[in-house]
């Protein structure tokens, strides 16, 4: 079990980096519809766990990307499921948003 202050701190950090606000009582069983972070463009849920299998996969991608001086992105596709997922570091995501806002690329 994770201490309550630990995941709250994580939610506040994500909110700050994305320019949003942490949803009060987001961890309760309330019927909130704004996710863990209130944001004008994104619905954000924050999950704080001891381990995620995807992190091991991402670490491998990060090491290879580092050698080439590139931003690591892990694309995931589950068999017999529509759509794909993208995993990237939060700071890289924020940097990409800033480049997009400034019209660069």
C-alpha positions as CSV (number, residue, x, y, z in Angstrom):
1,X,0.0,0.0,0.0
2,X,1.3,3.4,-0.9
3,X,1.2,6.2,1.6
4,X,-1.6,8.7,0.8
5,X,0.8,11.7,0.7
6,X,3.0,9.9,-1.9
7,X,0.4,9.6,-4.6
8,X,-1.0,13.0,-3.8
9,X,2.4,14.5,-4.3
10,X,2.7,12.6,-7.6
11,X,-0.6,14.0,-8.8
12,X,0.4,17.5,-7.9
13,X,3.7,17.1,-9.8
14,X,1.9,15.9,-12.9
15,X,-0.7,18.7,-12.7
16,X,2.0,21.3,-12.4
17,X,4.0,20.0,-15.3
18,X,0.9,19.9,-17.5
19,X,-0.4,23.3,-16.4
20,X,-3.4,21.8,-14.7
21,X,-4.7,21.5,-11.2
22,X,-4.9,18.4,-9.0
23,X,-8.5,17.3,-8.5
24,X,-9.4,17.4,-4.8
25,X,-10.6,14.0,-3.5
26,X,-9.6,12.3,-6.7
27,X,-8.7,9.1,-4.9
28,X,-12.1,8.8,-3.3
29,X,-14.9,6.8,-4.7
30,X,-16.7,10.0,-5.7
31,X,-18.3,10.4,-9.1
32,X,-15.8,13.0,-10.3
33,X,-15.5,13.2,-14.0
34,X,-12.4,15.3,-14.3
35,X,-9.7,12.7,-13.7
36,X,-6.9,13.2,-11.2
37,X,-5.8,16.4,-12.9
38,X,-8.1,19.1,-14.2
39,X,-6.9,20.2,-17.6
40,X,-8.5,22.0,-20.5
41,X,-7.2,19.5,-23.2
42,X,-6.4,16.2,-21.4
43,X,-8.2,13.7,-19.1
44,X,-5.4,12.7,-16.8
45,X,-5.4,9.7,-14.5
46,X,-2.3,9.2,-12.3
47,X,-1.3,5.7,-11.2
48,X,1.5,5.2,-8.7
49,X,2.6,1.6,-8.2
50,X,5.7,-0.3,-7.1
51,X,6.1,-1.8,-10.5
52,X,4.6,-1.7,-14.0
53,X,5.7,-4.2,-16.7
54,X,5.7,-1.4,-19.3
55,X,8.4,0.5,-17.5
56,X,10.9,-2.3,-18.2
57,X,10.0,-2.1,-21.9
58,X,10.3,1.6,-21.8
59,X,13.7,1.5,-20.1
60,X,15.1,-0.5,-23.0
61,X,13.7,2.0,-25.5
62,X,15.1,4.9,-23.5
63,X,18.7,3.4,-23.5
64,X,18.6,2.9,-27.3
65,X,17.2,6.4,-27.9
66,X,19.8,7.9,-25.6
67,X,22.6,6.4,-27.7
68,X,21.1,8.1,-30.8
69,X,20.2,11.4,-29.1
70,X,16.5,10.9,-29.7
71,X,13.3,11.1,-27.7
72,X,12.2,7.6,-26.6
73,X,8.7,6.6,-27.5
74,X,7.2,3.2,-26.9
75,X,4.2,2.3,-29.1
76,X,2.0,-0.5,-27.8
77,X,-0.6,-2.5,-29.7
78,X,-2.7,-5.2,-28.0
79,X,-3.9,-8.1,-30.2
80,X,-7.6,-7.9,-31.2
81,X,-8.0,-4.4,-29.7
82,X,-8.6,-1.3,-31.7
83,X,-6.1,1.6,-31.3
84,X,-2.6,1.9,-30.1
85,X,-1.0,3.5,-27.0
86,X,2.1,5.6,-26.8
87,X,4.4,5.8,-23.7
88,X,6.9,8.6,-23.2
89,X,8.6,10.4,-20.4
90,X,6.4,13.2,-18.9
91,X,9.2,15.8,-19.4
92,X,9.6,14.8,-23.0
93,X,5.8,15.1,-23.5
94,X,5.8,18.6,-21.9
95,X,8.7,19.6,-24.2
96,X,6.8,18.3,-27.3
97,X,3.7,20.3,-26.2
98,X,5.8,23.4,-25.9
99,X,7.3,22.9,-29.4
100,X,3.8,22.4,-30.8
101,X,2.6,25.6,-29.1
102,X,5.5,27.6,-30.5
103,X,4.9,26.3,-34.0
104,X,8.2,24.5,-34.2
105,X,8.9,20.9,-35.0
